[in-house]
Amino acid sequence: MPKLHRKRSLLVKAESSYGSSSNPSGSANYLEVVDLEITPLESDEVEQETIRPYVGNYPVLLSNTRVSLSFSVYMVGSGAAGTAPKYDPVLKACGLSANVVSSTSVTYTPASLATQDSCTFFVNYDGVKHAILGARGTFTISCAVNEIPMINFEMQGIKSTITDTALPTVTKSNQAEPVIFKNGNTTGFEIFGFAAALQSWELDFANEVIYRELVGGTKEALITDRRPSGTMVVEMPTLASKNFFSLAEGTTTGGNLYQHSGGAGNIVNISCPQTDLGQPTYEESDGITMLSLPFYAVPTAAGNDEFSLAYT
């Protein structure tokens, strides 16, 4: 019987011990995602380049074998203030730490990376189950007017078993319904204290994720660095209102924040409080002159404070 590509599921659960399966279940750990893709065997290929009296391909050995996984989630809260969204283990496995205020908020900020969280994924393609252990990764946030805001994850992990296993019975929880990125739902946007008219906003958290498998060492996906940056597109204001060209040439940093709300328990606040601007360029939209502003999220001397993602 052919496997139906639309019949897929993803389960995820934080690991208490790196690389040891946390055994996520369909009832407690189902994550609703879009654009789910898995590379079951991602490897470096080593050719056996032996000298021989004929031509043709060399045999290939696979080394450094790991699993790559990508998927997106709607940028939504859990539906209850103070309760983490369902993708909490994935955010933490991408180098964020969470501060929970009961019944009020969950705020994610960059971790020091001295210790790193990880998670187990069970990905099922219509009866073929892939277990991925010790997964860590990076993410992007993509928001554009009249579209659903998304968080896009790219993960790497240790290959475990691939088995014939029936699709799990799943229960959706702690993922509220998404709302469109538009005037009214999205408010409070400011860049360097200026309330610009925003068309789109994107951030690449840009973790450097490597996979290491040394003799006598540990198979491990590891985050070694991050360089968060992004791009926003705004209506071009008068220079008297805000001169983004002089700000880009200068050395000062400024605020970069907005709120996206689907109601209590589904409010997302994003902030890059020390934003450094790159090279502005012009764009056109509906006959209107727009300004594309690349930016860099910069930490203070205290460190680990260049970004926050708060759910209320």
C-alpha positions in Angstrom: 0.0 0.0 0.0 1.5 3.4 -1.0 2.4 5.8 1.8 0.3 9.0 1.8 2.5 12.1 2.2 -0.2 14.1 3.9 -0.4 11.6 6.7 2.5 12.6 8.9 3.1 13.6 12.5 5.7 15.1 14.7 6.1 14.4 18.4 8.7 16.3 20.5 9.8 16.2 24.1 12.7 17.7 26.1 15.5 15.3 27.1 16.6 15.0 30.7 19.9 13.3 29.6 21.5 14.2 26.3 20.9 11.7 23.6 18.6 9.5 25.7 15.1 9.1 24.2 12.5 11.0 26.2 9.8 8.9 24.4 7.3 11.6 23.4 3.7 10.4 23.1 0.9 11.4 20.8 -1.4 12.4 23.7 1.1 14.7 25.5 3.8 15.8 23.0 2.1 16.2 19.6 3.3 19.4 17.8 1.2 20.9 15.0 3.5 21.9 12.2 3.6 22.9 8.6 6.3 22.2 5.9 7.7 19.1 7.6 10.7 17.7 5.9 13.3 15.1 7.1 16.6 14.0 5.8 16.8 10.5 7.3 20.5 10.0 6.5 22.6 13.1 6.1 26.2 12.1 5.8 29.6 13.1 4.5 30.6 10.8 1.6 34.1 9.3 1.5 35.2 7.8 -1.8 37.5 4.8 -1.9 39.9 6.2 -4.5 41.9 3.1 -5.1 44.2 2.8 -8.1 42.8 0.4 -10.7 43.2 -0.5 -14.4 39.7 0.7 -15.4 37.4 3.7 -15.1 34.1 4.2 -13.3 32.7 5.2 -10.0 34.5 4.5 -6.7 32.6 2.8 -3.8 31.4 5.4 -1.3 31.3 5.1 2.5 29.0 7.3 4.6 30.5 9.1 7.6 29.4 11.5 10.2 25.8 10.3 9.7 23.1 12.4 11.4 19.5 13.4 10.8 18.3 16.8 9.6 14.8 18.0 10.3 13.0 21.2 9.3 9.5 22.4 10.0 7.5 25.5 10.8 5.0 26.4 13.5 2.5 29.3 13.6 3.8 32.0 15.9 1.1 31.5 18.6 0.9 31.2 22.4 -0.4 28.3 24.4 -3.8 29.9 24.9 -3.2 30.5 28.7 -0.9 33.2 30.0 2.0 31.8 31.9 1.9 28.4 30.1 4.6 27.8 27.6 3.6 27.1 23.9 3.9 23.5 22.7 7.1 24.2 20.9 8.8 25.2 24.1 11.3 22.2 24.0 12.3 23.2 20.4 12.9 26.9 21.4 15.1 25.7 24.3 17.0 23.3 22.0 17.8 26.3 19.8 19.7 28.0 22.6 16.9 29.9 24.4 16.1 29.9 28.1 12.7 30.5 29.6 11.5 32.6 32.5 8.0 31.7 33.6 5.8 34.0 35.7 2.8 31.9 36.8 -0.5 32.9 35.1 1.3 35.9 33.5 4.1 35.3 31.0 6.7 33.0 29.5 9.8 35.0 28.2 12.5 33.4 26.1 16.0 35.0 25.9 19.3 33.8 24.6 21.1 31.2 26.8 24.8 31.4 27.6 25.4 28.0 25.8 27.5 26.8 28.7 24.8 24.1 29.0 22.5 23.3 26.2 19.0 21.7 26.1 18.1 19.0 23.6 15.0 17.2 22.6 13.8 13.9 21.1 11.7 13.9 17.9 9.5 11.1 16.7 8.6 11.8 13.0 6.1 9.4 11.4 5.6 9.2 7.6 2.3 7.3 7.4 3.6 4.3 9.3 7.4 4.7 9.1 8.7 6.2 12.3 12.0 8.0 12.6 13.5 8.6 16.1 15.9 11.5 16.3 17.8 12.0 19.6 19.8 14.9 21.0 18.4 17.4 18.6 19.5 21.0 18.6 19.2 23.7 16.0 18.3 27.2 14.9 15.2 29.2 13.8 13.9 32.1 11.8 10.9 34.3 12.4 8.9 35.4 9.3 6.2 38.0 9.5 4.5 39.8 6.5 1.3 41.8 6.2 -1.7 39.6 5.5 0.1 36.4 6.2 0.3 34.1 9.3 3.5 34.8 11.2 5.8 31.7 11.3 8.7 30.3 13.3 10.8 28.1 11.1 13.1 25.5 12.7 16.1 23.7 11.3 17.3 20.9 13.6 20.1 18.3 13.6 20.2 15.2 15.8 21.5 11.7 16.3 20.1 9.0 14.0 18.3 6.3 16.1 15.8 3.7 14.9 13.6 3.7 11.8 10.7 1.3 12.2 7.3 0.3 10.8 5.1 1.9 13.5 1.5 3.0 13.1 0.8 6.8 13.1 0.1 7.8 16.7 -3.3 9.0 18.0 -2.6 12.7 18.7 -4.0 15.4 20.9 -3.5 19.0 20.1 -2.8 21.2 23.2 -1.1 24.5 24.1 -1.2 25.9 20.5 -3.7 28.6 20.1 -5.2 29.5 16.7 -3.1 31.9 14.6 -4.1 35.4 13.5 -3.0 37.4 10.5 -0.1 39.8 10.7 -2.0 43.1 10.0 -3.0 46.4 11.4 -5.0 45.8 14.6 -3.6 42.4 15.3 0.0 43.7 15.2 0.7 46.8 17.2 3.3 48.9 18.9 6.0 48.5 16.2 8.9 50.9 16.8 12.4 51.1 15.3 14.8 53.4 17.1 11.7 55.0 18.8 9.9 55.7 15.5 6.5 54.2 14.8 7.1 53.3 11.2 4.5 51.7 8.8 5.7 48.0 8.7 5.2 45.7 5.8 7.4 42.7 6.8 9.8 41.7 9.6 12.2 38.7 9.5 14.8 37.5 12.0 17.4 34.7 11.5 18.7 33.6 14.9 21.6 32.2 13.1 22.9 29.6 15.5 26.0 27.8 14.3 25.1 24.1 14.7 27.7 21.4 14.2 27.6 17.6 14.4 30.6 15.9 16.1 31.3 12.2 16.3 34.9 11.8 17.6 36.6 8.5 18.6 36.1 8.1 22.3 33.8 11.1 22.4 30.1 11.7 22.3 27.8 11.8 19.2 26.5 15.3 19.5 24.8 18.2 17.8 26.2 21.3 19.3 25.5 25.0 19.1 28.9 26.9 19.0 27.8 30.5 18.2 24.9 32.7 17.2 24.7 35.9 15.0 21.1 37.1 15.0 20.2 39.4 12.2 17.2 40.3 10.1 15.5 42.6 7.7 12.4 44.8 8.0 10.6 46.7 5.2 8.9 50.0 6.1 7.3 52.9 4.3 9.9 55.5 3.5 9.4 58.4 5.9 10.6 62.0 5.5 14.2 62.5 6.7 12.8 65.0 9.2 10.7 62.2 10.7 13.5 59.6 10.9 16.7 59.6 9.0 17.6 55.9 8.7 20.6 56.6 6.5 22.4 58.6 9.2 21.4 56.0 11.8 23.0 53.3 9.6 26.2 55.3 9.2 26.3 56.0 13.0 27.3 53.8 15.9 24.2 54.0 18.0 21.8 51.1 18.6 18.1 51.4 19.2 14.9 49.5 20.0 13.1 47.2 17.6 9.9 45.8 18.9 6.3 44.9 18.2 3.4 42.9 19.6 1.3 40.4 17.8 -2.0 39.5 19.5 -4.7 36.9 19.2 -6.1 37.7 22.6 -5.1 36.8 26.2 -2.9 33.7 26.2 -2.0 34.3 22.6 0.0 37.5 22.7 3.5 37.5 21.4 6.0 40.3 22.1 9.2 40.5 20.2 12.1 42.8 21.0 15.7 43.3 19.8 16.5 46.2 22.2 20.0 46.9 20.9 19.5 46.9 17.1 22.3 48.0 14.8 21.2 49.0 11.3 22.9 47.8 8.1 22.7 49.3 4.6 19.2 50.7 3.8 17.9 50.1 0.2 14.8 51.2 -1.6 11.9 48.9 -2.7 8.5 49.5 -4.2 5.1 48.2 -3.1 1.8 49.1 -4.7 3.5 52.2 -6.2 4.8 53.3 -2.7 8.5 53.8 -1.9 9.6 51.4 0.8 12.8 51.1 2.7 14.4 47.8 3.4 16.4 47.9 6.6 18.8 45.1 7.4 19.6 44.9 11.1 21.8 43.1 13.7 20.7 42.1 17.2 23.6 43.1 19.4 24.1 42.1 23.0 25.2 44.5 25.8 28.3 43.9 27.8 26.2 41.8 30.1 25.6 39.3 27.2 22.6 37.1 26.3 20.2 40.1 26.0 20.0 40.8 22.3 16.6 39.3 21.8 13.4 38.4 23.7 10.3 36.5 22.8 7.5 36.9 25.4 4.2 35.1 25.5 1.4 36.6 27.6 
